[in-house]
Structures are given as structure tokens and as C-alpha cells.
Amino acid sequence: MRHPDDSPGEQRPFVVGVTGGIGSGKSALTGILEDSGIVVVDADLVARDVVAIGSKALHSIESRHGRDILNEDGSLNRPALRKIVFADPTERKWLEDLTHPLIRSQIHEELAKARSPYVVLSSPLLLEGDQKTMVDHVVVVDVPEQLQLERTMRRDSNDEALVRSIMKAQLDRETRLAAAGTVVDNSGSLQDLAAQAEQVHQRLLQLAGADG
């Protein structure tokens, strides 16, 4: 399948997008796939890279919000910025306009150089924007919304109001499921997830082979 970003004659890998709401367990699934030898490009890690110390994006964020938006070591205070952007849609849009083109460019570079039977793009925003045009197959990690809330509060030590605001800003569960080529139910144990992950891995290997 050819995508808009592909250069003529470029051999691109079969790209699997893995997404899900906050607290759904995307990282647990992609970690298992990575252990099976699959390259995983994590959009959250890329998003951290583009605002690393010394980056132009971080300088722009500091210019807009002041020195208080930084930690003592000069790195971005992500929890502080998260509270700002999820409380003010204008600030959220400004940040997205700044960082999303940078994130997309780096993701494309990392996908293009990946060497494994297929490559995973793990992204919480896969279906919200144009990242979905970069993938051949969508895997949605799904959990009930109440479980999402409980897991995220426990994992990140965030209060309920903040977690709910983040969930509200993401696609609703029904829309994600409607876009899925494969659904992974992560409402059970890690052992349950591992068993499903192996089945999904075998299916993706077949799909990648068919694409080639």
C-alpha cells in the first residue's frame, strides 16, 4: 500500500497502528510484540524527543508559558503543561500546531528505516489526525471506560477530574472500535493479554506477508 509520504521507488514496511484510550494498555501490548522481534515506533517517545532540552519547540513553549513550565534541569514539566492544555482548548491547539508536524516527520523517518516483518506505530492519537494515513492496519486495545479511569489514576497519581478531561479529549470508545481492524480486549490479566498478543502477532505476520 502506497502512502502520501512514500517516495517513488521506496520500499516501505507493513505498518500496524496500535492505539487505545489512556490507560488501555497499549504499551503492554507493544512491549510483547517488541519482545517478538518487532520494531515499535512510539509516538509518545517521539513527542518527548521533539521537546527535548535545547530544541526549538521547547524554547517556543518556554517563551509562551514562562520559565515555570520547565523543571529544575531545564526539561519540560509535562504534568504542568498537561494541566494547561487540557484546561484551555486554545492552548491545546497552539501546542498541537507547534509539535504535530515535528512528530509526524520524525515518525515517518523511524518507520522508513525499520527492519522487521512488520513495524508498529503506537500512538494514542492515531485516529484523531493524519497519523492514520501512515498505517496499513489498525489494532485497538480496548478496556471499559471505568477501568481506564481507575488504571490511569493509579498509574499516574492524577486526580479523577484531570483523567476524565484527558479521556474526553480523546476519541470515544465506540469510534475507536469502529475503526479497528483488530481489537484486543485488555480488561483481564497480563497473562490474558499475552495470549491475545501471540494470536495478533501471527495474524499480523500473515497480513504483512500478503502485503508483500
Stockholm file with secondary structure:
# STOCKHOLM 1.0

chainA/1-212         MRHPDDSPGEQRPFVVGVTGGIGSGKSALTGILEDSGIVVVDADLVARDVVAIGSKALHSIESRHGRDILNEDGSLNRPALRKIVFADPTERKWLEDLTHPLIRSQIHEELAKARSPYVVLSSPLLLEGDQKTMVDHVVVVDVPEQLQLERTMRRDSNDEALVRSIMKAQLDRETRLAAAGTVVDNSGSLQDLAAQAEQVHQRLLQLAGADG
#=GR chainA/1-212 SS CCCTTCCTTCCCCCEEEEECSTTSCHHHHHHHHHHTTCEEEEHHHHHHHTTSTTCHHHHHHHHHHCGGGBCTTSCBCHHHHHHHHHHCHHHHHHHHHHHHHHHHHHHHHHHHHCCSSSEEEECTTTTTSGGGGGCSEEEEEECCHHHHHHHHHHHHCCCHHHHHHHHHHSCCHHHHHHTCSEEEECSSCHHHHHHHHHHHHHHHHHHHHHHC
#=GC SS_cons         CCCTTCCTTCCCCCEEEEECSTTSCHHHHHHHHHHTTCEEEEHHHHHHHTTSTTCHHHHHHHHHHCGGGBCTTSCBCHHHHHHHHHHCHHHHHHHHHHHHHHHHHHHHHHHHHCCSSSEEEECTTTTTSGGGGGCSEEEEEECCHHHHHHHHHHHHCCCHHHHHHHHHHSCCHHHHHHTCSEEEECSSCHHHHHHHHHHHHHHHHHHHHHHC
//
